[in-house]
Amino acid sequence: MARNVDFDAAWDVLAGTQAAPKMTVYGEEITLPVEQPLALILLRQQLVDPEQRRHVTIERVLKALGLAFGDDIVNRWVDEKAIGMEKLALLVITVGSAWLPDPQPEEGDGEGEAQPPETGDSDGSSPTSSTAGPTS
């Protein structure tokens, strides 16, 4: 008997382990899809190449942004905010950062490490760091 691999179930498991990124545009916080749309990735590659950028159509930009933000939201930007092609292209280029993992502090950078306790007079009026050198 042939074996059946259920990709739908695997994708459901994957989607359940990832949080949907958010981005604020025109003061509105928008929840993006859990996974970055491939059309947006491919379009961004074309927009950063000056030679290929000339061949990108506004329809393609609107469609790709619609996959990320929703067609209704993108249409509202066009109709109510009169957003132009340069801002739309910049949005295509920058929205990809929403799917990047959160930066982890590098070892030894001090972030997330316990800070030295404050020291000073018994009444607490003259605090100094316990790592401070001699004072004059």
N, C-alpha and C positions, 0 to 999 in steps of 0.2 A: 504494500500500500504506500502511496506517495505521501511524503511529509508536507505539511502546510506550515509556512512561517507567517505569522500574523504581524505585519509591520505596523498596522494600526495600533495594536496593543503596545508594541515597543515605543512608538511615538507618544502614546498616552503616558507611559511611564516617564519618558524623557521630559515631556512637558510638565509633569507634576513635580519635577525636581528643580525647575528653573522659575525664577520670578520674572514677571513682565517688567521691562524697564519703563521709565517715565521720562517725559521731556516737557518743558514748559515753553510754549510759543504764544506770543501775544497775551501773556498773563494767564493762559489756560494750561493746567497740567493735564497732559494726554498720556494715557497708558498705551504703550506700543505692543505689538505682538511679541510673544515670548521669543520667537526666532526671527532674525532679520530676513526680510524678503530678498530672495536672490536677485530679483529685478533691480532692487535698490543698490545692491553690491555692484552689479555689472554697470549700472548707470554711473555710479560714483567713479568707477575706473575710467569711464569715457570722459567725464567732466574734468578730471584732473590732467588729462592729456590735451594740450592745446590743439593739436591736429584733429583729434577725434571729437572734441567739444563742438566744433563747427557743425557737426552732423546730428547733434542731439535736438530732437523736436520738443516743443512745449507740451505736446500731448503725452509724450513718453515720460517727461518729468512729472506731470500731474498724475499719471497712472501709477508710477513708482511710489510717489509720496502718498497716494491714496491707499496703497497696500500697507503702508506703515501707520499713517495717521487716521485713515478713513476718508472716503470720498467726500462725505458731507463736510468735514472739517476743512479739507483742502479747498473745496468749492467756496466755502465761506471766506477763506483768506483771499481768494481771487475776487469774489463779488463785493465783500464788505471792507476788506483791508487794502484792496488794489495792490496786492503783492506783485512784484515784478520778477522777471526771469533771473536776475542776479541774486535776489534773496532766495528764490526757490532753489537755485543751483547751490548756494551756500548751505541751505538746509539739507539738501541731499548729501553734501559732503560731510557735514557735521553730525547728522543724526546717527551715523554709524557708530560714533563713540558711545551711544547709549547702550549698545550691546557688548561693550568691552568689559572685562571683569574689573571689579573694584581693585584699585592698586593696593598691594600689600606692603606694609612698611618693611624696609630692608633691615636686616639684622644689624643692630648697633646704631640705628639712627635716632634712638631715644624715644621715638613715638611708641606709646603703649607701655613703656617701662615705668616702674615706680619712680617717683621723684624723691629726692632726699628731703628729710623732714626739715621744717623750719626750726631755728634755734634763736635764742635771744634772752633778754632779761626775764626774770621770773614773772614779772607782770605782763609780759608779752608785748611791751611797747617798742622793742627794738629787734625785730626779726631779721635774721640773716640766714643764708643757706648754709647747711653743714658742710658743703663742699667749697665754700668761699675761702679764699686765702686770707692771710693776715691783713688786718686793717691798719691804717696809719694813725 
